Each structure stands twice: as C-alpha cells, then as structure tokens.
Amino acid sequence: MTTTVQPKNYTIEEAKTHFGKVLEQQLARVERVRKDTAPTDFSKVKPIIVGILGGDGIGPYIAADAQRVLETLLKDELKSGKVQFKTVEGLTIENRAKHLKAIPDDVLAEIKKCHVTLKGPTTTPEKGDGWPNIESANVAMRKELDLFANVRPVRIPSQGIDWIFFRENTEDVYAVGSQGIQVNDLAVDFKVITAPGSRRIIRMGFDYAKRNGKTSVTIVTKANVVKTTDGLFLEMAKEVAKDYPGIKWEGWYIDIMTAKLLDTKRRTDFQVIVLPNLYGDIITDEAAEIQGGVGTAGSANIGNKYAMFEAIHGSAPRMVKEGRAKYADPSSMIRAGAMLMEHIGFGATAQKLNIALEVCGQFEKKLVMTGRDTGATGKEFGDYILDTIKDPTLESRWKKYSGAK
C-alpha cells in the first residue's frame, strides 16, 4: 500500500489565493454548462459502444455477471452490429494511486471511446487509509464526462412506492472535494451550486414527470439554514416550475424528508424527487434500503453526450479477501444494466429485466443472496433471472405478486 499523503496546512494568504483559483475554475465551468449540447439520439448511432468497467473489490465479479445478462438479452443487437461491448481496464485503486489521478489519462481516453459505460464500484481513499489523497473516480468521471444527472428509481409495488430521484451530480460539496483548505485547526471545504447546473437537473425532473404522467415534483434542500447555495437551488426550482403549470411542486427540507420516506402514511405521495448532490447521495441510499438494500438498486449518471450506469454500493474488499466475491449480489449492477438498455433505446427489453428482478428478488426468492456460501452465487442468480425472463407468463406472475394492473 502507498504512503499516506497528508493535506497541506495553508497560511491565511495561501488560503485566499487557493480560494481565488477555485472560484475561477468554477466560473469557467458555469460558462461550459451554459454551452451544453443536445442529447445523443441513439437510434442514429451504430454501433453503440458499451464500456464495461470492473472497478475494485467485488466490482469485476458483479460486472461480469451483469454483462452476461445483457449480452444474452441483446444477442440480436450484438449479432447485427448495433451494439458492441468493450472492456476498459485500469480503473483500479492501485492504478489510480500509481498515477496519482482519479482516472489515469489513458483510461479516460478509452472511456471516452464508449457511448455508455456499465461500471462496478471503485474505492475512494479516505484520510489515514494509506492511499494518496486522490479524488473519487465517480466524481471525476461525472465531471470529465459532464454526467450532471444521477437518476435512481426505487419501486416497491406492494407498498405503493414508485419513486425516482434526480440527484445533481457535478456540483455541491463534491465539486471540489479534494481542494479544501486547512489553516491550523480550521478545515474548510467548498459547497458549489450554480444557476445553470441547478436549472438543468430540475428541468430534467420536471420533463420526466411530464413524459410519464407524474403529477408532483419534490425539491429537497436545507435552504432555511444553507441560505446562499441551497437558496439558489430552490430559487431555480421556482423559476423552472413556471414552465410546467400542470405539475404540482413543493420544497422539503432534507432532515424531515429522510423521516417522511419512513412514514408509511406519507411516503406514497412522493413521485419525482430532485436534490443537490450531497443530500441525494444520502437519501437515495436510505430509499434503496427500504427497497431491500443498496445491493438491489442501480444508478444512472446521465449527460447529453455520455452516460454511466453503476451499482450504488461499495467495493466490499473484505469479501474478496475472505474468498466470498463470487457470492456478491449482482442485482444492483443488473438493474443498472436495465437502465442502460432503456437509455440506449431498448425499453421493452429493459422492462422485462426489471420485472424479472422484482419477481426474483422481492417476491419468489427461489434463490437468495447472502454474500456467503449459505446463498447463491452471482452467476446462479443471473441464471435465475434469465430463466425467469424466458417465461411467457412473466408479466402476469409479476402482476399477481405486485398488485399492478
């Protein structure tokens, strides 16, 4: 393991200079966001290159399980050349630490050759863990590819839960997470919220609501306390909402929102939820736990040119160390794969996969993932899903279990 790199202790004058540079970087970014391009039309793209990024720990194992499921479901598209899979190596903590970069240049160049990527979890260094102070690979990828929207659906039909979260992905405290300053016993990090960045994620949430017949959008902040940055996000919500008169919207504070997701009398009222980055990171894990755990939830990171789909849990290095990696639950990666298929234009196939995941993971549970040899392996669970998809009565089975009409 590499030597720990301690953060620099700044003088006050050095801190002022550093803060000025951070401001200049972020103002330049605002101008880039204003020049955003139109979304990719995948119906006109051939081949669609799907990159597979294994990541760290259990990542390569669950990525392989998910890739096998996708390749089976997209076999006709692979044969016709409409879709191609590409393995991208090198997004590991060892390689990133070696180059002292969140994403080494050669790895980033390969990622940019892909239209979309399916990514396993990656390890993010923490202070004192022995790795150098490099930025999160996820945060870096979101910034480099301008993946401004983190989209996470959570559905539990039997409980009347059908939520979709739109988390802003490139701003907030993560925007310059490795550029904080320390002056003696004072440590300061920066929270970055921009008007154009807020507008586009809020508009994406409202657009989704309009397209999918949703009647309400919930904006989550802590604007009563964090008045400047969260206040700007809330102000942009008021501005954007004027363009959608048929959709009700309301603002909630993050603390009470986390409680109300657990309130069985209130939580079924929520539909589309839009949040800044940090609050979205926390609350979507809570929502995933309600669904059955973070291992069951996938995540889409969407920009106008690129998109990245991933599991939302960690890399679980202990499972690898203890020889249990093959028992890692691939559900989150497979669900992310379903979101990927929907994004590139194969919505009907994605819907079948989502239904099969619910039947296998929430209702029938003929195979159970325990993370140990007391349960199924990831490969066995993938086979279970593929066998379930083949059943011509799958949709009626799902409706019986879920109460859907």
Protein Blocks (a to p, Z undefined) as FASTA:
>chain_A
ZZddddddddfklmmmmmmmmmmmmmmmmmmmmmpccdddfklgccddddddebgajlmm
mmmmmmmmmmmmmmmmmmnomaccdddehiafklmmmnopabafklmmmmmmpfbdcddd
dddddehilpacdddfklmmmmmnopabccdddddfknopacdddddfkgcjllmmmlcc
cehjaccddddddfklmmmmmmmmmmmmmmnopabdcddddflmmmmlmmmmmmmmmmmm
mmmmmbccddddfklmmmmmmmmklmmmpcbdcddfklmmmmmmmmmmmnnpjklpccdd
ddfkbccdddfbdfklmlmmnopmmmpcfklmmmmmmmmmmmnopamlmmmmmmmmmmmm
mmnomaccehiakbccfklmmmmmmmmmmpmklmmmmmmmnopZZ
